[in-house]
């Protein structure tokens, strides 16, 4: 699966924001609760993949503190460098999720807020690929935003073939468009 060129959020963008991303989003109580609850479902010796690991916080750091093995991937060299500094017990790799091919399956995979700028035509096949990285009986934990959380008037266009809707937003001080899906 070739790496697409997302028009909304680029590798360069994430290289530029670096630690500011963690400062803005890394301490969300709902996300921290989600990660803690997710970890309660997997074995203490589990191997975990953090797709779109960003700075390593909060997902990889929380996984590592729990004693589980964590490997993170991200397209941003800045984010990978920050992850390596902040989660020294984890391993991290600069690679696109579209290009990544793990040497073995993981007990759990987290994809937290790394799909919001992709259309359903990319997300559908990508999720199938990511799911293949999980051992049978393992877990795929997905964190994203849903269309149900926005007012109908906030959305820009009709649903795409996969139920996605664009919502204009400000992201890290920049104009952006977030793709959201229905809970259904």
SULCOR-V901802 format. One record per run of one state. SS is the DSSP state (hx for helix, st for strand, lp for the rest). FROM is the first residue (numbers start at 1). LEN is the number of residues. If there is no record, write none. Layout:
# SULCOR-V901802
ss/from/len
SS/FROM/LEN
SS/FROM/LEN
This chain:
# SULCOR-V901802
ss/from/len
lp/1/10
hx/11/7
lp/18/1
hx/19/7
lp/26/3
hx/29/11
lp/40/7
st/47/5
lp/52/7
hx/59/7
lp/66/3
st/69/6
lp/75/2
hx/77/10
lp/87/4
st/91/4
lp/95/11
st/106/7
lp/113/7
hx/120/12
lp/132/2
st/134/10
lp/144/2
st/146/1
hx/147/3
lp/150/2
hx/152/3
st/155/1
lp/156/9
st/165/7
lp/172/2
st/174/8
lp/182/3
